[in-house]
């Protein structure tokens, strides 16, 4: 089981509730590398939600 399972649905539920109260507020989702999943990022992009996810250390990032 992926630790992020069900996260997109929860993010969607929470942000929809927040938007019902504050429709003009810019939304940003912040999470660790466990949330850096295509399903979550695609949903955010399709729903005008910015996101910032940390990435686990890896050799490619270390070279940069």
PDBQT receptor file of N, H, CA, C and O in Angstrom, charges set to zero:
ATOM      1  N   UNK A   1       0.844  -1.193   0.000  1.00  0.00    +0.000 N 
ATOM      2  CA  UNK A   1       0.000   0.000   0.000  1.00  0.00    +0.000 C 
ATOM      3  C   UNK A   1       0.883   1.248   0.000  1.00  0.00    +0.000 C 
ATOM      4  O   UNK A   1       1.856   1.335   0.749  1.00  0.00    +0.000 OA
ATOM      5  N   UNK A   2       0.533   2.194  -0.837  1.00  0.00    +0.000 N 
ATOM      6  H   UNK A   2      -0.257   2.123  -1.446  1.00  0.00    +0.000 HD
ATOM      7  CA  UNK A   2       1.249   3.463  -0.922  1.00  0.00    +0.000 C 
ATOM      8  C   UNK A   2       0.781   4.364   0.223  1.00  0.00    +0.000 C 
ATOM      9  O   UNK A   2      -0.417   4.466   0.491  1.00  0.00    +0.000 OA
ATOM     10  N   UNK A   3       1.720   5.006   0.886  1.00  0.00    +0.000 N 
ATOM     11  H   UNK A   3       2.692   4.923   0.669  1.00  0.00    +0.000 HD
ATOM     12  CA  UNK A   3       1.374   5.883   2.019  1.00  0.00    +0.000 C 
ATOM     13  C   UNK A   3       0.477   7.046   1.603  1.00  0.00    +0.000 C 
ATOM     14  O   UNK A   3      -0.228   7.615   2.437  1.00  0.00    +0.000 OA
ATOM     15  N   UNK A   4       0.499   7.403   0.315  1.00  0.00    +0.000 N 
ATOM     16  H   UNK A   4       1.071   6.941  -0.362  1.00  0.00    +0.000 HD
ATOM     17  CA  UNK A   4      -0.323   8.523  -0.147  1.00  0.00    +0.000 C 
ATOM     18  C   UNK A   4      -1.723   8.091  -0.590  1.00  0.00    +0.000 C 
ATOM     19  O   UNK A   4      -2.504   8.917  -1.061  1.00  0.00    +0.000 OA
ATOM     20  N   UNK A   5      -2.039   6.819  -0.442  1.00  0.00    +0.000 N 
ATOM     21  H   UNK A   5      -1.404   6.148  -0.059  1.00  0.00    +0.000 HD
ATOM     22  CA  UNK A   5      -3.351   6.327  -0.876  1.00  0.00    +0.000 C 
ATOM     23  C   UNK A   5      -4.471   7.097  -0.181  1.00  0.00    +0.000 C 
ATOM     24  O   UNK A   5      -4.500   7.207   1.045  1.00  0.00    +0.000 OA
ATOM     25  N   UNK A   6      -5.381   7.621  -0.978  1.00  0.00    +0.000 N 
ATOM     26  H   UNK A   6      -5.357   7.531  -1.973  1.00  0.00    +0.000 HD
ATOM     27  CA  UNK A   6      -6.513   8.383  -0.453  1.00  0.00    +0.000 C 
ATOM     28  C   UNK A   6      -6.215   9.859  -0.239  1.00  0.00    +0.000 C 
ATOM     29  O   UNK A   6      -7.115  10.629   0.097  1.00  0.00    +0.000 OA
ATOM     30  N   UNK A   7      -4.963  10.264  -0.431  1.00  0.00    +0.000 N 
ATOM     31  H   UNK A   7      -4.232   9.638  -0.704  1.00  0.00    +0.000 HD
ATOM     32  CA  UNK A   7      -4.588  11.655  -0.173  1.00  0.00    +0.000 C 
ATOM     33  C   UNK A   7      -5.279  12.618  -1.132  1.00  0.00    +0.000 C 
ATOM     34  O   UNK A   7      -5.739  13.680  -0.713  1.00  0.00    +0.000 OA
ATOM     35  N   UNK A   8      -5.359  12.262  -2.413  1.00  0.00    +0.000 N 
ATOM     36  H   UNK A   8      -4.985  11.399  -2.753  1.00  0.00    +0.000 HD
ATOM     37  CA  UNK A   8      -5.991  13.168  -3.377  1.00  0.00    +0.000 C 
ATOM     38  C   UNK A   8      -7.437  13.449  -2.995  1.00  0.00    +0.000 C 
ATOM     39  O   UNK A   8      -7.898  14.588  -3.066  1.00  0.00    +0.000 OA
ATOM     40  N   UNK A   9      -8.138  12.416  -2.595  1.00  0.00    +0.000 N 
ATOM     41  H   UNK A   9      -7.764  11.490  -2.538  1.00  0.00    +0.000 HD
ATOM     42  CA  UNK A   9      -9.549  12.597  -2.205  1.00  0.00    +0.000 C 
ATOM     43  C   UNK A   9      -9.668  13.499  -0.974  1.00  0.00    +0.000 C 
ATOM     44  O   UNK A   9     -10.581  14.321  -0.894  1.00  0.00    +0.000 OA
ATOM     45  N   UNK A  10      -8.759  13.349  -0.024  1.00  0.00    +0.000 N 
ATOM     46  H   UNK A  10      -8.018  12.680  -0.089  1.00  0.00    +0.000 HD
ATOM     47  CA  UNK A  10      -8.797  14.193   1.173  1.00  0.00    +0.000 C 
ATOM     48  C   UNK A  10      -8.423  15.628   0.848  1.00  0.00    +0.000 C 
ATOM     49  O   UNK A  10      -9.042  16.564   1.353  1.00  0.00    +0.000 OA
ATOM     50  N   UNK A  11      -7.411  15.807   0.006  1.00  0.00    +0.000 N 
ATOM     51  H   UNK A  11      -6.908  15.046  -0.405  1.00  0.00    +0.000 HD
ATOM     52  CA  UNK A  11      -7.026  17.153  -0.405  1.00  0.00    +0.000 C 
ATOM     53  C   UNK A  11      -8.197  17.822  -1.118  1.00  0.00    +0.000 C 
ATOM     54  O   UNK A  11      -8.515  18.983  -0.858  1.00  0.00    +0.000 OA
ATOM     55  N   UNK A  12      -8.829  17.083  -2.012  1.00  0.00    +0.000 N 
ATOM     56  H   UNK A  12      -8.572  16.140  -2.224  1.00  0.00    +0.000 HD
ATOM     57  CA  UNK A  12      -9.981  17.608  -2.746  1.00  0.00    +0.000 C 
ATOM     58  C   UNK A  12     -11.118  17.990  -1.789  1.00  0.00    +0.000 C 
ATOM     59  O   UNK A  12     -11.709  19.062  -1.921  1.00  0.00    +0.000 OA
ATOM     60  N   UNK A  13     -11.414  17.129  -0.848  1.00  0.00    +0.000 N 
ATOM     61  H   UNK A  13     -10.934  16.259  -0.741  1.00  0.00    +0.000 HD
ATOM     62  CA  UNK A  13     -12.491  17.397   0.116  1.00  0.00    +0.000 C 
ATOM     63  C   UNK A  13     -12.185  18.649   0.940  1.00  0.00    +0.000 C 
ATOM     64  O   UNK A  13     -13.050  19.509   1.104  1.00  0.00    +0.000 OA
ATOM     65  N   UNK A  14     -10.982  18.749   1.447  1.00  0.00    +0.000 N 
ATOM     66  H   UNK A  14     -10.280  18.050   1.314  1.00  0.00    +0.000 HD
ATOM     67  CA  UNK A  14     -10.601  19.886   2.297  1.00  0.00    +0.000 C 
ATOM     68  C   UNK A  14     -10.599  21.186   1.500  1.00  0.00    +0.000 C 
ATOM     69  O   UNK A  14     -11.141  22.196   1.949  1.00  0.00    +0.000 OA
ATOM     70  N   UNK A  15      -9.984  21.158   0.310  1.00  0.00    +0.000 N 
ATOM     71  H   UNK A  15      -9.543  20.337  -0.055  1.00  0.00    +0.000 HD
ATOM     72  CA  UNK A  15      -9.909  22.389  -0.473  1.00  0.00    +0.000 C 
ATOM     73  C   UNK A  15     -11.276  22.821  -0.981  1.00  0.00    +0.000 C 
ATOM     74  O   UNK A  15     -11.546  24.020  -1.054  1.00  0.00    +0.000 OA
ATOM     75  N   UNK A  16     -12.142  21.886  -1.330  1.00  0.00    +0.000 N 
ATOM     76  H   UNK A  16     -11.923  20.912  -1.270  1.00  0.00    +0.000 HD
ATOM     77  CA  UNK A  16     -13.500  22.262  -1.734  1.00  0.00    +0.000 C 
ATOM     78  C   UNK A  16     -14.236  22.938  -0.583  1.00  0.00    +0.000 C 
ATOM     79  O   UNK A  16     -14.967  23.906  -0.794  1.00  0.00    +0.000 OA
ATOM     80  N   UNK A  17     -14.047  22.435   0.626  1.00  0.00    +0.000 N 
ATOM     81  H   UNK A  17     -13.454  21.649   0.798  1.00  0.00    +0.000 HD
ATOM     82  CA  UNK A  17     -14.675  23.069   1.790  1.00  0.00    +0.000 C 
ATOM     83  C   UNK A  17     -14.109  24.473   2.013  1.00  0.00    +0.000 C 
ATOM     84  O   UNK A  17     -14.861  25.422   2.234  1.00  0.00    +0.000 OA
ATOM     85  N   UNK A  18     -12.787  24.600   1.955  1.00  0.00    +0.000 N 
ATOM     86  H   UNK A  18     -12.176  23.829   1.775  1.00  0.00    +0.000 HD
ATOM     87  CA  UNK A  18     -12.174  25.914   2.139  1.00  0.00    +0.000 C 
ATOM     88  C   UNK A  18     -12.639  26.894   1.070  1.00  0.00    +0.000 C 
ATOM     89  O   UNK A  18     -12.921  28.054   1.371  1.00  0.00    +0.000 OA
ATOM     90  N   UNK A  19     -12.720  26.439  -0.163  1.00  0.00    +0.000 N 
ATOM     91  H   UNK A  19     -12.490  25.496  -0.407  1.00  0.00    +0.000 HD
ATOM     92  CA  UNK A  19     -13.166  27.317  -1.246  1.00  0.00    +0.000 C 
ATOM     93  C   UNK A  19     -14.625  27.716  -1.103  1.00  0.00    +0.000 C 
ATOM     94  O   UNK A  19     -15.022  28.785  -1.568  1.00  0.00    +0.000 OA
ATOM     95  N   UNK A  20     -15.424  26.878  -0.470  1.00  0.00    +0.000 N 
ATOM     96  H   UNK A  20     -15.102  26.010  -0.092  1.00  0.00    +0.000 HD
ATOM     97  CA  UNK A  20     -16.822  27.260  -0.261  1.00  0.00    +0.000 C 
ATOM     98  C   UNK A  20     -16.918  28.421   0.730  1.00  0.00    +0.000 C 
ATOM     99  O   UNK A  20     -17.867  29.203   0.682  1.00  0.00    +0.000 OA
ATOM    100  N   UNK A  21     -15.943  28.532   1.622  1.00  0.00    +0.000 N 
ATOM    101  H   UNK A  21     -15.172  27.896   1.662  1.00  0.00    +0.000 HD
ATOM    102  CA  UNK A  21     -15.922  29.605   2.616  1.00  0.00    +0.000 C 
ATOM    103  C   UNK A  21     -15.150  30.829   2.122  1.00  0.00    +0.000 C 
ATOM    104  O   UNK A  21     -15.524  31.964   2.416  1.00  0.00    +0.000 OA
ATOM    105  N   UNK A  22     -14.074  30.595   1.373  1.00  0.00    +0.000 N 
ATOM    106  H   UNK A  22     -13.770  29.673   1.134  1.00  0.00    +0.000 HD
ATOM    107  CA  UNK A  22     -13.201  31.652   0.880  1.00  0.00    +0.000 C 
ATOM    108  C   UNK A  22     -12.907  31.423  -0.603  1.00  0.00    +0.000 C 
ATOM    109  O   UNK A  22     -11.817  30.965  -0.947  1.00  0.00    +0.000 OA
ATOM    110  N   UNK A  23     -13.848  31.729  -1.472  1.00  0.00    +0.000 N 
ATOM    111  H   UNK A  23     -14.733  32.101  -1.192  1.00  0.00    +0.000 HD
ATOM    112  CA  UNK A  23     -13.712  31.381  -2.890  1.00  0.00    +0.000 C 
ATOM    113  C   UNK A  23     -12.568  32.074  -3.623  1.00  0.00    +0.000 C 
ATOM    114  O   UNK A  23     -12.101  31.548  -4.634  1.00  0.00    +0.000 OA
ATOM    115  N   UNK A  24     -12.110  33.196  -3.171  1.00  0.00    +0.000 N 
ATOM    116  H   UNK A  24     -12.490  33.623  -2.350  1.00  0.00    +0.000 HD
ATOM    117  CA  UNK A  24     -11.064  33.921  -3.898  1.00  0.00    +0.000 C 
ATOM    118  C   UNK A  24      -9.652  33.687  -3.399  1.00  0.00    +0.000 C 
ATOM    119  O   UNK A  24      -8.705  34.274  -3.922  1.00  0.00    +0.000 OA
ATOM    120  N   UNK A  25      -9.499  32.842  -2.399  1.00  0.00    +0.000 N 
ATOM    121  H   UNK A  25     -10.269  32.365  -1.974  1.00  0.00    +0.000 HD
ATOM    122  CA  UNK A  25      -8.188  32.642  -1.781  1.00  0.00    +0.000 C 
ATOM    123  C   UNK A  25      -7.345  31.667  -2.596  1.00  0.00    +0.000 C 
ATOM    124  O   UNK A  25      -7.832  30.624  -3.033  1.00  0.00    +0.000 OA
ATOM    125  N   UNK A  26      -6.075  32.020  -2.794  1.00  0.00    +0.000 N 
ATOM    126  H   UNK A  26      -5.680  32.867  -2.439  1.00  0.00    +0.000 HD
ATOM    127  CA  UNK A  26      -5.145  31.140  -3.485  1.00  0.00    +0.000 C 
ATOM    128  C   UNK A  26      -4.823  29.954  -2.581  1.00  0.00    +0.000 C 
ATOM    129  O   UNK A  26      -4.510  30.132  -1.404  1.00  0.00    +0.000 OA
ATOM    130  N   UNK A  27      -4.900  28.753  -3.131  1.00  0.00    +0.000 N 
ATOM    131  H   UNK A  27      -5.154  28.609  -4.087  1.00  0.00    +0.000 HD
ATOM    132  CA  UNK A  27      -4.647  27.534  -2.360  1.00  0.00    +0.000 C 
ATOM    133  C   UNK A  27      -3.293  26.944  -2.741  1.00  0.00    +0.000 C 
ATOM    134  O   UNK A  27      -2.938  26.870  -3.917  1.00  0.00    +0.000 OA
ATOM    135  N   UNK A  28      -2.546  26.526  -1.720  1.00  0.00    +0.000 N 
ATOM    136  H   UNK A  28      -2.834  26.586  -0.765  1.00  0.00    +0.000 HD
ATOM    137  CA  UNK A  28      -1.253  25.883  -1.926  1.00  0.00    +0.000 C 
ATOM    138  C   UNK A  28      -1.208  24.630  -1.052  1.00  0.00    +0.000 C 
ATOM    139  O   UNK A  28      -1.486  24.688   0.146  1.00  0.00    +0.000 OA
ATOM    140  N   UNK A  29      -0.859  23.508  -1.659  1.00  0.00    +0.000 N 
ATOM    141  H   UNK A  29      -0.633  23.461  -2.632  1.00  0.00    +0.000 HD
ATOM    142  CA  UNK A  29      -0.698  22.249  -0.924  1.00  0.00    +0.000 C 
ATOM    143  C   UNK A  29       0.796  22.029  -0.749  1.00  0.00    +0.000 C 
ATOM    144  O   UNK A  29       1.558  22.120  -1.711  1.00  0.00    +0.000 OA
ATOM    145  N   UNK A  30       1.213  21.744   0.467  1.00  0.00    +0.000 N 
ATOM    146  H   UNK A  30       0.594  21.670   1.249  1.00  0.00    +0.000 HD
ATOM    147  CA  UNK A  30       2.622  21.499   0.761  1.00  0.00    +0.000 C 
ATOM    148  C   UNK A  30       2.746  20.133   1.406  1.00  0.00    +0.000 C 
ATOM    149  O   UNK A  30       1.980  19.798   2.309  1.00  0.00    +0.000 OA
ATOM    150  N   UNK A  31       3.708  19.341   0.947  1.00  0.00    +0.000 N 
ATOM    151  H   UNK A  31       4.330  19.613   0.214  1.00  0.00    +0.000 HD
ATOM    152  CA  UNK A  31       3.879  18.011   1.523  1.00  0.00    +0.000 C 
ATOM    153  C   UNK A  31       5.275  17.464   1.286  1.00  0.00    +0.000 C 
ATOM    154  O   UNK A  31       6.071  18.052   0.555  1.00  0.00    +0.000 OA
ATOM    155  N   UNK A  32       5.553  16.358   1.898  1.00  0.00    +0.000 N 
ATOM    156  H   UNK A  32       4.906  15.880   2.492  1.00  0.00    +0.000 HD
ATOM    157  CA  UNK A  32       6.852  15.724   1.704  1.00  0.00    +0.000 C 
ATOM    158  C   UNK A  32       6.817  14.858   0.445  1.00  0.00    +0.000 C 
ATOM    159  O   UNK A  32       5.823  14.852  -0.281  1.00  0.00    +0.000 OA
ATOM    160  N   UNK A  33       7.887  14.141   0.194  1.00  0.00    +0.000 N 
ATOM    161  H   UNK A  33       8.695  14.146   0.784  1.00  0.00    +0.000 HD
ATOM    162  CA  UNK A  33       8.005  13.384  -1.050  1.00  0.00    +0.000 C 
ATOM    163  C   UNK A  33       6.940  12.307  -1.202  1.00  0.00    +0.000 C 
ATOM    164  O   UNK A  33       6.678  11.859  -2.319  1.00  0.00    +0.000 OA
ATOM    165  N   UNK A  34       6.326  11.886  -0.117  1.00  0.00    +0.000 N 
ATOM    166  H   UNK A  34       6.539  12.250   0.790  1.00  0.00    +0.000 HD
ATOM    167  CA  UNK A  34       5.269  10.888  -0.182  1.00  0.00    +0.000 C 
ATOM    168  C   UNK A  34       4.028  11.366  -0.928  1.00  0.00    +0.000 C 
ATOM    169  O   UNK A  34       3.201  10.558  -1.351  1.00  0.00    +0.000 OA
ATOM    170  N   UNK A  35       3.900  12.677  -1.088  1.00  0.00    +0.000 N 
ATOM    171  H   UNK A  35       4.571  13.334  -0.745  1.00  0.00    +0.000 HD
ATOM    172  CA  UNK A  35       2.749  13.237  -1.796  1.00  0.00    +0.000 C 
ATOM    173  C   UNK A  35       3.077  13.621  -3.230  1.00  0.00    +0.000 C 
ATOM    174  O   UNK A  35       2.188  14.060  -3.961  1.00  0.00    +0.000 OA
ATOM    175  N   UNK A  36       4.314  13.471  -3.648  1.00  0.00    +0.000 N 
ATOM    176  H   UNK A  36       5.036  13.115  -3.055  1.00  0.00    +0.000 HD
ATOM    177  CA  UNK A  36       4.722  13.822  -5.007  1.00  0.00    +0.000 C 
ATOM    178  C   UNK A  36       4.302  12.707  -5.959  1.00  0.00    +0.000 C 
ATOM    179  O   UNK A  36       5.135  11.960  -6.471  1.00  0.00    +0.000 OA
ATOM    180  N   UNK A  37       3.016  12.612  -6.181  1.00  0.00    +0.000 N 
ATOM    181  H   UNK A  37       2.339  13.219  -5.765  1.00  0.00    +0.000 HD
ATOM    182  CA  UNK A  37       2.429  11.584  -7.037  1.00  0.00    +0.000 C 
ATOM    183  C   UNK A  37       1.693  12.249  -8.187  1.00  0.00    +0.000 C 
ATOM    184  O   UNK A  37       1.074  13.300  -8.016  1.00  0.00    +0.000 OA
ATOM    185  N   UNK A  38       1.763  11.634  -9.356  1.00  0.00    +0.000 N 
ATOM    186  H   UNK A  38       2.266  10.780  -9.495  1.00  0.00    +0.000 HD
ATOM    187  CA  UNK A  38       1.146  12.195 -10.555  1.00  0.00    +0.000 C 
ATOM    188  C   UNK A  38      -0.337  12.509 -10.336  1.00  0.00    +0.000 C 
ATOM    189  O   UNK A  38      -0.811  13.565 -10.755  1.00  0.00    +0.000 OA
ATOM    190  N   UNK A  39      -1.064  11.611  -9.690  1.00  0.00    +0.000 N 
ATOM    191  H   UNK A  39      -0.679  10.753  -9.350  1.00  0.00    +0.000 HD
ATOM    192  CA  UNK A  39      -2.499  11.811  -9.466  1.00  0.00    +0.000 C 
ATOM    193  C   UNK A  39      -2.761  13.101  -8.686  1.00  0.00    +0.000 C 
ATOM    194  O   UNK A  39      -3.672  13.855  -9.025  1.00  0.00    +0.000 OA
ATOM    195  N   UNK A  40      -1.977  13.353  -7.657  1.00  0.00    +0.000 N 
ATOM    196  H   UNK A  40      -1.236  12.741  -7.382  1.00  0.00    +0.000 HD
ATOM    197  CA  UNK A  40      -2.167  14.535  -6.819  1.00  0.00    +0.000 C 
ATOM    198  C   UNK A  40      -1.754  15.795  -7.565  1.00  0.00    +0.000 C 
ATOM    199  O   UNK A  40      -2.474  16.793  -7.552  1.00  0.00    +0.000 OA
ATOM    200  N   UNK A  41      -0.587  15.751  -8.222  1.00  0.00    +0.000 N 
ATOM    201  H   UNK A  41      -0.002  14.940  -8.233  1.00  0.00    +0.000 HD
ATOM    202  CA  UNK A  41      -0.111  16.930  -8.938  1.00  0.00    +0.000 C 
ATOM    203  C   UNK A  41      -1.039  17.283 -10.097  1.00  0.00    +0.000 C 
ATOM    204  O   UNK A  41      -1.308  18.462 -10.329  1.00  0.00    +0.000 OA
ATOM    205  N   UNK A  42      -1.529  16.295 -10.820  1.00  0.00    +0.000 N 
ATOM    206  H   UNK A  42      -1.312  15.337 -10.632  1.00  0.00    +0.000 HD
ATOM    207  CA  UNK A  42      -2.461  16.547 -11.922  1.00  0.00    +0.000 C 
ATOM    208  C   UNK A  42      -3.758  17.162 -11.423  1.00  0.00    +0.000 C 
ATOM    209  O   UNK A  42      -4.297  18.077 -12.045  1.00  0.00    +0.000 OA
ATOM    210  N   UNK A  43      -4.256  16.663 -10.304  1.00  0.00    +0.000 N 
ATOM    211  H   UNK A  43      -3.818  15.920  -9.798  1.00  0.00    +0.000 HD
ATOM    212  CA  UNK A  43      -5.493  17.221  -9.746  1.00  0.00    +0.000 C 
ATOM    213  C   UNK A  43      -5.272  18.680  -9.357  1.00  0.00    +0.000 C 
ATOM    214  O   UNK A  43      -6.100  19.541  -9.655  1.00  0.00    +0.000 OA
ATOM    215  N   UNK A  44      -4.165  18.948  -8.698  1.00  0.00    +0.000 N 
ATOM    216  H   UNK A  44      -3.492  18.249  -8.456  1.00  0.00    +0.000 HD
ATOM    217  CA  UNK A  44      -3.871  20.325  -8.296  1.00  0.00    +0.000 C 
ATOM    218  C   UNK A  44      -3.820  21.245  -9.516  1.00  0.00    +0.000 C 
ATOM    219  O   UNK A  44      -4.423  22.318  -9.515  1.00  0.00    +0.000 OA
ATOM    220  N   UNK A  45      -3.106  20.825 -10.546  1.00  0.00    +0.000 N 
ATOM    221  H   UNK A  45      -2.617  19.953 -10.547  1.00  0.00    +0.000 HD
ATOM    222  CA  UNK A  45      -2.983  21.655 -11.746  1.00  0.00    +0.000 C 
ATOM    223  C   UNK A  45      -4.329  21.885 -12.411  1.00  0.00    +0.000 C 
ATOM    224  O   UNK A  45      -4.599  22.990 -12.882  1.00  0.00    +0.000 OA
ATOM    225  N   UNK A  46      -5.166  20.882 -12.459  1.00  0.00    +0.000 N 
ATOM    226  H   UNK A  46      -4.946  19.984 -12.076  1.00  0.00    +0.000 HD
ATOM    227  CA  UNK A  46      -6.483  21.002 -13.087  1.00  0.00    +0.000 C 
ATOM    228  C   UNK A  46      -7.437  21.868 -12.279  1.00  0.00    +0.000 C 
ATOM    229  O   UNK A  46      -8.438  22.354 -12.804  1.00  0.00    +0.000 OA
ATOM    230  N   UNK A  47      -7.124  22.060 -10.992  1.00  0.00    +0.000 N 
ATOM    231  H   UNK A  47      -6.310  21.665 -10.566  1.00  0.00    +0.000 HD
ATOM    232  CA  UNK A  47      -8.024  22.802 -10.105  1.00  0.00    +0.000 C 
ATOM    233  C   UNK A  47      -7.413  24.095  -9.575  1.00  0.00    +0.000 C 
ATOM    234  O   UNK A  47      -7.834  24.616  -8.542  1.00  0.00    +0.000 OA
ATOM    235  N   UNK A  48      -6.418  24.603 -10.292  1.00  0.00    +0.000 N 
ATOM    236  H   UNK A  48      -6.076  24.180 -11.131  1.00  0.00    +0.000 HD
ATOM    237  CA  UNK A  48      -5.776  25.875  -9.933  1.00  0.00    +0.000 C 
ATOM    238  C   UNK A  48      -5.286  25.900  -8.484  1.00  0.00    +0.000 C 
ATOM    239  O   UNK A  48      -5.481  26.878  -7.763  1.00  0.00    +0.000 OA
ATOM    240  N   UNK A  49      -4.650  24.810  -8.079  1.00  0.00    +0.000 N 
ATOM    241  H   UNK A  49      -4.492  24.015  -8.665  1.00  0.00    +0.000 HD
ATOM    242  CA  UNK A  49      -4.062  24.702  -6.744  1.00  0.00    +0.000 C 
ATOM    243  C   UNK A  49      -2.553  24.565  -6.921  1.00  0.00    +0.000 C 
ATOM    244  O   UNK A  49      -2.084  23.635  -7.577  1.00  0.00    +0.000 OA
ATOM    245  N   UNK A  50      -1.799  25.484  -6.341  1.00  0.00    +0.000 N 
ATOM    246  H   UNK A  50      -2.181  26.240  -5.808  1.00  0.00    +0.000 HD
ATOM    247  CA  UNK A  50      -0.347  25.371  -6.388  1.00  0.00    +0.000 C 
ATOM    248  C   UNK A  50       0.091  24.291  -5.408  1.00  0.00    +0.000 C 
ATOM    249  O   UNK A  50      -0.610  23.994  -4.441  1.00  0.00    +0.000 OA
ATOM    250  N   UNK A  51       1.244  23.714  -5.666  1.00  0.00    +0.000 N 
ATOM    251  H   UNK A  51       1.813  23.956  -6.452  1.00  0.00    +0.000 HD
ATOM    252  CA  UNK A  51       1.743  22.680  -4.755  1.00  0.00    +0.000 C 
ATOM    253  C   UNK A  51       3.256  22.774  -4.640  1.00  0.00    +0.000 C 
ATOM    254  O   UNK A  51       3.947  23.237  -5.547  1.00  0.00    +0.000 OA
ATOM    255  N   UNK A  52       3.742  22.321  -3.503  1.00  0.00    +0.000 N 
ATOM    256  H   UNK A  52       3.180  21.945  -2.766  1.00  0.00    +0.000 HD
ATOM    257  CA  UNK A  52       5.165  22.292  -3.212  1.00  0.00    +0.000 C 
ATOM    258  C   UNK A  52       5.436  20.999  -2.461  1.00  0.00    +0.000 C 
ATOM    259  O   UNK A  52       4.989  20.823  -1.327  1.00  0.00    +0.000 OA
ATOM    260  N   UNK A  53       6.171  20.095  -3.100  1.00  0.00    +0.000 N 
ATOM    261  H   UNK A  53       6.534  20.238  -4.021  1.00  0.00    +0.000 HD
ATOM    262  CA  UNK A  53       6.480  18.814  -2.484  1.00  0.00    +0.000 C 
ATOM    263  C   UNK A  53       7.986  18.657  -2.380  1.00  0.00    +0.000 C 
ATOM    264  O   UNK A  53       8.719  18.926  -3.332  1.00  0.00    +0.000 OA
ATOM    265  N   UNK A  54       8.435  18.220  -1.219  1.00  0.00    +0.000 N 
ATOM    266  H   UNK A  54       7.839  18.002  -0.446  1.00  0.00    +0.000 HD
ATOM    267  CA  UNK A  54       9.846  17.911  -1.052  1.00  0.00    +0.000 C 
ATOM    268  C   UNK A  54      10.164  16.642  -1.822  1.00  0.00    +0.000 C 
ATOM    269  O   UNK A  54       9.277  15.833  -2.095  1.00  0.00    +0.000 OA
ATOM    270  N   UNK A  55      11.402  16.475  -2.163  1.00  0.00    +0.000 N 
ATOM    271  H   UNK A  55      12.122  17.133  -1.941  1.00  0.00    +0.000 HD
ATOM    272  CA  UNK A  55      11.827  15.262  -2.845  1.00  0.00    +0.000 C 
ATOM    273  C   UNK A  55      12.881  14.558  -2.007  1.00  0.00    +0.000 C 
ATOM    274  O   UNK A  55      13.736  15.197  -1.394  1.00  0.00    +0.000 OA
ATOM    275  N   UNK A  56      12.809  13.248  -1.992  1.00  0.00    +0.000 N 
ATOM    276  H   UNK A  56      12.115  12.729  -2.491  1.00  0.00    +0.000 HD
ATOM    277  CA  UNK A  56      13.801  12.471  -1.266  1.00  0.00    +0.000 C 
ATOM    278  C   UNK A  56      15.161  12.668  -1.923  1.00  0.00    +0.000 C 
ATOM    279  O   UNK A  56      15.254  12.839  -3.138  1.00  0.00    +0.000 OA
ATOM    280  N   UNK A  57      16.192  12.642  -1.127  1.00  0.00    +0.000 N 
ATOM    281  H   UNK A  57      16.117  12.503  -0.140  1.00  0.00    +0.000 HD
ATOM    282  CA  UNK A  57      17.541  12.797  -1.660  1.00  0.00    +0.000 C 
ATOM    283  C   UNK A  57      17.843  11.649  -2.627  1.00  0.00    +0.000 C 
ATOM    284  O   UNK A  57      17.571  10.481  -2.347  1.00  0.00    +0.000 OA
ATOM    285  N   UNK A  58      18.410  12.023  -3.765  1.00  0.00    +0.000 N 
ATOM    286  H   UNK A  58      18.630  12.971  -3.992  1.00  0.00    +0.000 HD
ATOM    287  CA  UNK A  58      18.819  11.006  -4.724  1.00  0.00    +0.000 C 
ATOM    288  C   UNK A  58      20.043  11.511  -5.481  1.00  0.00    +0.000 C 
ATOM    289  O   UNK A  58      20.379  12.693  -5.399  1.00  0.00    +0.000 OA
ATOM    290  N   UNK A  59      20.706  10.631  -6.210  1.00  0.00    +0.000 N 
ATOM    291  H   UNK A  59      20.433   9.671  -6.276  1.00  0.00    +0.000 HD
ATOM    292  CA  UNK A  59      21.969  11.005  -6.853  1.00  0.00    +0.000 C 
ATOM    293  C   UNK A  59      21.790  12.110  -7.897  1.00  0.00    +0.000 C 
ATOM    294  O   UNK A  59      22.661  12.967  -8.044  1.00  0.00    +0.000 OA
ATOM    295  N   UNK A  60      20.689  12.097  -8.610  1.00  0.00    +0.000 N 
ATOM    296  H   UNK A  60      19.981  11.401  -8.491  1.00  0.00    +0.000 HD
ATOM    297  CA  UNK A  60      20.470  13.126  -9.629  1.00  0.00    +0.000 C 
ATOM    298  C   UNK A  60      20.331  14.518  -8.997  1.00  0.00    +0.000 C 
ATOM    299  O   UNK A  60      20.902  15.489  -9.494  1.00  0.00    +0.000 OA
ATOM    300  N   UNK A  61      19.573  14.607  -7.906  1.00  0.00    +0.000 N 
ATOM    301  H   UNK A  61      19.109  13.818  -7.503  1.00  0.00    +0.000 HD
ATOM    302  CA  UNK A  61      19.443  15.888  -7.221  1.00  0.00    +0.000 C 
ATOM    303  C   UNK A  61      20.767  16.331  -6.610  1.00  0.00    +0.000 C 
ATOM    304  O   UNK A  61      21.103  17.515  -6.644  1.00  0.00    +0.000 OA
ATOM    305  N   UNK A  62      21.503  15.406  -6.063  1.00  0.00    +0.000 N 
ATOM    306  H   UNK A  62      21.231  14.445  -6.035  1.00  0.00    +0.000 HD
ATOM    307  CA  UNK A  62      22.783  15.744  -5.452  1.00  0.00    +0.000 C 
ATOM    308  C   UNK A  62      23.766  16.307  -6.486  1.00  0.00    +0.000 C 
ATOM    309  O   UNK A  62      24.555  17.197  -6.170  1.00  0.00    +0.000 OA
ATOM    310  N   UNK A  63      23.718  15.793  -7.715  1.00  0.00    +0.000 N 
ATOM    311  H   UNK A  63      23.077  15.070  -7.972  1.00  0.00    +0.000 HD
ATOM    312  CA  UNK A  63      24.591  16.317  -8.779  1.00  0.00    +0.000 C 
ATOM    313  C   UNK A  63      24.258  17.774  -9.095  1.00  0.00    +0.000 C 
ATOM    314  O   UNK A  63      25.152  18.567  -9.392  1.00  0.00    +0.000 OA
ATOM    315  N   UNK A  64      22.984  18.122  -9.031  1.00  0.00    +0.000 N 
ATOM    316  H   UNK A  64      22.258  17.478  -8.790  1.00  0.00    +0.000 HD
ATOM    317  CA  UNK A  64      22.556  19.494  -9.314  1.00  0.00    +0.000 C 
ATOM    318  C   UNK A  64      23.045  20.416  -8.226  1.00  0.00    +0.000 C 
ATOM    319  O   UNK A  64      22.790  21.619  -8.276  1.00  0.00    +0.000 OA
TER     320      UNK A  64
